[in-house]
Amino acid sequence: MKGKIRYLALTAYAVVGTSYAAQQSAKELAQQVNCMGSYKVAEMIMGDRQAGITLPDEMEHHKDHEFLQDLIDKAYAKPFYSGDEYKKRAIKDFAEAEYAQCKKEVAHALAGE
């Protein structure tokens, strides 16, 4: 359930803001989630990773968004590539995986699991 809340909060944050999202249940959040928000955030973070931004700098940049820390760790656990095509592929693959995870967790939350 903790993972579901994190992903739902991530996308709900982009949609409705933190103060309102914090007051809702996982099911209520799931009804409002647009997983494209997860995709865009994952794409941005992995883009930073592939651009050569260091992990400490990325963490510092997002220090006010504690819910992103796990996603940043996950992105920085992936390889850094030097070729542009490899970088684009890494960004796309990471963002698509986060999108798929979001869709899965939204479905579970809506089902009441």
Sequence and secondary structure as in RCSB ss.txt:
>XXXX:A:sequence
MKGKIRYLALTAYAVVGTSYAAQQSAKELAQQVNCMGSYKVAEMIMGDRQAGITLPDEMEHHKDHEFLQDLIDKA
YAKPFYSGDEYKKRAIKDFAEAEYAQCKKEVAHALAGE
>XXXX:A:secstr
 HHHHHHHHHHHHHHH HHHHTTS HHHHHHH  THHHHHHHHHHHHHHHHT  HHHHHHHTTT GGGHHHHHHH
HTS   SSHHHHHHHHHHHHHHHHHHHHHHHHHHHTT 
